[in-house]
């Protein structure tokens, strides 16, 4: 695949997720759409959403409920798009959402591979390609980023790093939608800062591309270690997303 082909697939997937057209993310004007379920959306996105903002850097596409259409439209028209995804401006959005029992919850940056930079990175440990039958025993808290216990059926491929037979690093691929597989990574604390994360991440990304699918990577803006791994592994920032959830949902997550 070329970088243009990868971006085209990502834009189409975001369009499925947001109930819009792929070209809407490339416009210079913001777009407001009503959120609705879509069988082609990423499986973990609980559509319809009350308020979800997505930007590929050109504008904001906001999918909303009918009752939040006006306040969210006012918000994204009030500030430059990059400021709509950060404080102090987010507090303005929270004030608008609070009247409906919602507040901002998830904020993340998503990365796509850059074909001109992606290559197999070496490390000092043995690397193995793993399949579901190989990693079924690794559904443990220390591998919770690489593998998802609640959605085992989506975990289709992994690359592990081993020190004398002991698993010390793992990158897992989740089939979150038809054409895009999400990569999650874990490395045991004693083995970090040794190139393990980038070795398993880059090799898994190449394996996914060989399957004709697009690997993507998600990190919180504040997770510097994860962002550095994404960049070192050949990924580049592609889009950002901010999602609001109910007071009850946010409170439960903070317990």
C-alpha positions in Angstrom: 0.0 0.0 0.0 1.0 3.6 -0.5 0.5 6.3 2.1 -2.3 7.8 0.0 -4.1 4.4 0.0 -3.6 4.0 3.7 -5.1 7.5 4.4 -8.0 6.8 2.0 -8.9 3.6 4.0 -8.6 5.5 7.3 -10.8 8.3 6.1 -13.4 5.8 4.9 -13.4 4.1 8.3 -13.8 7.4 10.1 -16.7 8.2 7.8 -18.3 4.9 8.9 -17.7 5.8 12.5 -19.0 9.3 12.2 -21.9 8.9 9.7 -20.4 11.2 7.1 -18.4 11.1 3.9 -14.6 10.6 3.7 -14.2 14.0 2.0 -15.9 15.8 4.9 -12.6 15.4 6.9 -10.7 17.2 4.2 -12.9 20.2 4.0 -11.9 23.6 5.4 -15.3 24.0 6.9 -16.6 22.2 10.1 -19.2 19.5 9.7 -22.1 18.6 12.1 -23.8 15.2 11.6 -26.3 13.2 13.6 -24.8 10.1 15.1 -26.3 6.7 14.2 -25.3 3.0 14.4 -23.3 1.6 11.5 -22.3 -2.1 11.2 -19.0 -1.1 9.6 -17.9 1.1 12.5 -15.1 0.1 14.9 -16.6 -2.5 17.1 -15.8 -0.7 20.4 -17.5 2.6 19.4 -20.9 2.6 21.2 -22.9 4.4 18.5 -24.9 6.5 18.5 -22.8 9.0 20.5 -24.1 12.2 22.0 -20.9 14.2 21.2 -17.8 13.1 19.4 -15.3 15.4 17.7 -12.8 14.1 15.0 -10.1 16.1 13.2 -7.6 15.1 10.5 -6.1 18.6 10.9 -8.3 20.4 8.3 -11.5 20.9 10.2 -13.8 19.3 12.8 -16.4 16.7 12.1 -18.8 16.5 15.0 -21.2 13.6 15.3 -23.9 14.5 17.9 -27.4 13.7 19.1 -30.2 16.0 17.8 -30.4 17.7 21.2 -26.7 18.6 21.3 -26.5 19.7 17.7 -26.8 23.4 18.4 -24.5 23.7 21.5 -21.7 21.6 19.9 -22.0 23.6 16.6 -21.6 26.8 18.6 -18.6 25.4 20.4 -16.6 24.3 17.3 -17.4 27.6 15.6 -16.1 29.6 18.6 -12.5 28.4 18.7 -9.7 27.4 16.3 -10.0 23.6 15.7 -6.8 22.8 17.6 -8.0 24.6 20.7 -11.3 22.7 20.6 -9.3 19.7 21.7 -7.5 21.2 24.7 -8.1 23.2 27.9 -9.0 25.8 28.7 -11.5 25.7 25.8 -12.7 22.2 26.6 -14.2 23.7 29.8 -16.5 25.7 27.7 -17.7 22.5 26.0 -18.1 20.8 29.4 -20.4 23.7 30.5 -22.6 23.2 27.5 -22.7 19.4 27.9 -23.4 19.5 31.7 -26.9 20.7 31.0 -27.6 17.3 29.4 -25.7 15.2 31.9 -22.6 14.7 29.8 -18.9 15.7 30.0 -15.8 15.2 27.9 -14.3 11.7 28.6 -11.9 10.2 26.0 -9.2 12.1 24.3 -6.7 10.4 22.0 -4.4 10.8 19.1 -4.3 8.2 16.3 -1.3 7.2 14.2 -1.0 5.6 10.7 2.1 4.0 9.3 4.4 6.0 7.0 5.5 3.5 4.3 8.6 5.5 3.7 9.7 5.1 7.3 8.3 1.7 8.4 10.8 -1.1 8.5 11.6 -4.1 10.7 13.5 -2.9 13.8 15.8 -5.3 15.5 16.3 -5.8 19.2 18.4 -8.0 21.4 15.7 -10.6 22.0 14.1 -13.4 20.0 11.0 -12.3 18.1 8.1 -14.6 17.2 4.9 -14.1 15.3 2.0 -15.4 17.4 -1.5 -16.5 16.5 -4.6 -16.9 18.8 -3.6 -20.4 19.8 -0.2 -19.2 20.7 -1.2 -16.1 22.9 -4.3 -17.6 24.5 -2.4 -18.0 27.8 -1.3 -14.4 27.9 -4.6 -12.8 28.8 -3.2 -11.3 32.0 -3.1 -7.7 33.3 0.5 -7.2 32.3 -0.5 -7.7 28.7 -3.7 -5.8 28.8 -2.7 -3.2 26.2 -1.6 -5.8 23.7 -4.6 -8.2 24.2 -8.2 -7.5 25.2 -9.7 -10.1 27.5 -13.2 -8.8 26.9 -12.9 -9.1 23.1 -10.7 -12.1 22.6 -12.3 -12.9 19.3 -10.9 -9.7 17.8 -7.3 -10.5 18.7 -6.0 -12.0 15.4 -2.2 -11.6 15.4 0.7 -10.7 17.7 4.5 -10.4 17.8 6.3 -11.4 21.0 9.8 -10.7 22.3 11.3 -13.5 24.4 14.2 -13.7 26.7 15.3 -17.4 27.0 11.7 -18.5 26.4 10.1 -15.9 28.7 7.7 -13.4 27.1 9.0 -9.9 27.9 7.3 -7.8 25.2 4.1 -8.1 23.2 2.4 -6.2 20.4 -1.1 -7.4 19.6 -3.4 -6.7 16.7 -7.1 -6.3 17.2 -9.5 -6.6 14.2 -11.5 -3.5 15.2 -13.1 -3.1 11.8 -12.8 -4.8 8.4 -9.8 -3.0 6.9 -8.0 -1.6 10.0 -6.3 -3.5 12.8 -5.3 -1.6 16.0 -1.9 -2.3 17.6 -1.5 -2.3 21.4 1.9 -2.8 23.1 3.2 -4.0 26.5 6.8 -4.5 27.7 7.8 -5.7 31.1 9.3 -2.9 33.2 12.7 -4.5 33.5 13.1 -4.7 29.7 12.0 -1.2 28.8 14.2 1.4 27.0 15.9 -1.5 25.1 14.1 -1.2 21.8 11.7 -4.0 22.5 8.5 -2.0 22.0 9.6 -0.6 18.6 10.8 -4.1 17.5 7.5 -5.8 18.1 5.4 -2.9 16.9 7.2 -2.4 13.6 7.2 -6.1 12.8 3.5 -6.5 13.6 2.7 -3.4 11.5 4.5 -5.0 8.5 2.6 -8.3 9.1 -0.7 -6.5 9.1 0.1 -4.7 5.9 1.1 -8.0 4.3 -2.5 -9.2 5.1 -3.8 -6.3 3.1 -5.0 -4.4 6.2 -4.1 -1.1 7.7 -2.4 -1.0 11.1 -3.3 1.9 13.4 -2.0 3.0 16.7 -3.7 5.0 19.5 -2.1 7.0 22.3 -3.1 9.6 24.8 -1.3 12.9 24.2 0.3 12.7 27.6 1.6 9.2 27.1 5.0 10.3 25.8 6.5 6.8 25.9 3.8 5.5 23.7 3.9 8.4 21.3 7.7 8.0 21.0 7.2 4.3 20.3 4.7 5.0 17.5 7.1 7.5 15.8 10.2 5.3 16.2 8.2 2.3 14.8 7.4 4.3 11.6 3.9 5.7 12.5 2.9 9.4 12.1 0.0 11.4 13.6 -3.1 11.1 11.5 -6.2 12.2 13.4 -7.4 13.2 16.9 -10.7 12.4 18.6 -12.6 13.7 21.7 -15.7 11.9 23.0 -18.2 12.9 25.7 -19.9 10.3 27.9 -22.5 10.5 30.7 -21.7 11.7 34.2 -22.4 8.2 35.4 -20.0 6.6 32.9 -17.2 9.0 33.8 -17.7 8.6 37.5 -17.5 4.8 37.1 -14.2 5.1 35.3 -12.8 7.3 38.0 -13.6 4.9 40.8 
